[in-house]
Amino acid sequence: MDGRQRVALIRIAIISAAWALGEALAWQMAVAGLGLVVPALLAAAAFVATRDASSLRGDDSTYWRGRPIDRDRWRH
């Protein structure tokens, strides 16, 4: 398992834990209408928080099968 796969597994574990925490909070608050909203919001927040920092630097690299792709080559 390479580094990118390990990071992806850790990221999905964090997002899943955020969803589970949201489920527990919604159950504890006993609010029927927020049973799906709270976990979804926490999972979305975890998704954004664990985003790759290279996208914030302006690094616009796209990878396919581990190789960088020149995106300008395919623009019409």
Secondary structure, 3 states (H helix, E strand, C coil): CCHHHHHHHHHHHHHHHHHHHHHHHHHHHCCHHHCCHHHHHHHHHHHHHCCCHHHCCCCCCEEECCEEECHHHHCC
